[in-house]
Amino acid sequence: MTIQKVLQKTATATVAIVAMFQLLAPHSNATEKRPLDYRIELITARKGFDGKKCWVHARAGIIPTGTVHNKTDIPIAVMTLNELLLSGSDVFYATNDMISKDLGKTWSDPRPHPESMGRRNEPGGVIVAPCDITPKWHAASGKLLATGQNVRYKGNKGPMHVRTREVVYSTYDPVTRTWSPRKWLKLPDLPRFKNAGAGSTQRYDLPNGEILLPIYFKGLGKKQNSATVVRCRFDGETLTYVEHGDELTIPVMRGFCEPSLTKFGNRFFLTLRNDKHGHVTSGPDGLHFKKPIKWRFDDGKELGNYNTQQHWVTHSDGLFLVYTRRGADNDHVFRHRAPLFMARVDPQKLCVIRSSERVLVPERGARLGNFGVTQVGPNETWVTVTEWMQPRGVEKHGSDNSLFVAKIHWNRPSKP
């Protein structure tokens, strides 16, 4: 063998070894000596179960330090949640909130807001209620802005099969500890927007104060939902539609629901719920996206998430997904919605790095699929969730409607 061939083989082997180590160390960052890592601290904010109702949709918003209503050096956490009637299906009551002024160590008891965020009667015996609420600080207006959707009932068995639905929003007053009477975002007067909501979605606020709000929608009586991102302006009181982006759907059962948006690097990423498979896509501006693909692990196998929401945890040095999935010795859990996992995402390949997967909240029989993500500060992110006590009997595995706060403590701060 010639010296030239030996050198060529040596070079090829060296490239292969380097590639292997890059694969085995997916957290490596060329600009940092230390890999991005984190510690999980699991706190139980409250627990207790009466067998008739349970708390769901626990999501926290943060009032930052150094703002008009928070002169302290500790962020104020405001967590919204709703009571669910166990004898029905998705039957919700007034939005409540809980307050923490010590970074989640202690919480106030749930406080209902029936006047501003409660049930209302409409003609024909219809009841309308807000649900799937997500609060988030809007820096440009200095307001804690909550977004979600309305649901309509006739009786307390479940949502009406054919119903209108709206994107709802409300702002929080820290002085009176009240929420403003909820309003509806005015969308274009088109048939496909007659049933539209921002339930359980994750928004992104642009530096200029504009809001990129993911919603999902369908025409009255239609089966399949489409997802899009709405660019809005918010003046501290009114949320105003400006435009919306690509309308994404899939001809599989109910289409795309509960989209969540984030930005990492110079691209936007959108994750989407579907009855059969969770999907993901990316785009340059938060409005336009590539064709969504199924979520997979980096070895090519399907992630196993289905008919359940997923949300983003975003650090300046790493993009992460929080999700539930099959294949975790969890066949006894409704739609495999527990435990709650978190793993790093490869933003180029749009896949989950299997070796990085960790359990945020353990499984105790009850589902954990409806949760929220809150960036508390550069060193800390929270994932909040309650044990949803349906179907009946899940408590035999140890669940008791606990409200968990999974604190993610980063080994280095996220940069603005």
Beta strands, then each sheet from edge to edge (+ up, - down):
strand 1: 38-46
strand 2: 53-63
strand 3: 76-85
strand 4: 92-100
strand 5: 111-112
strand 6: 120-122
strand 7: 126-138
strand 8: 143-153
strand 9: 167-173
strand 10: 178-179
strand 11: 183-184
strand 12: 195-197
strand 13: 204-205
strand 14: 211-218
strand 15: 226-234
strand 16: 239-244
strand 17: 257-264
strand 18: 267-273
strand 19: 279-283
strand 20: 293-294
strand 21: 311-315
strand 22: 318-323
strand 23: 340-346
strand 24: 351-352
strand 25: 358-361
strand 26: 371-377
strand 27: 380-386
strand 28: 403-410
sheet 1: 1+ 28- 27+ 26-
sheet 2: 2+ 3- 4+ 5-
sheet 3: 6+ 7- 8+ 9- 10+
sheet 4: 6+ 7- 8+ 9- 11+
sheet 5: 12+ 14- 13+
sheet 6: 12+ 14- 15+ 16-
sheet 7: 17+ 18- 19+ 20-
sheet 8: 21+ 22- 23+ 24-
sheet 9: 21+ 22- 23+ 25-
end
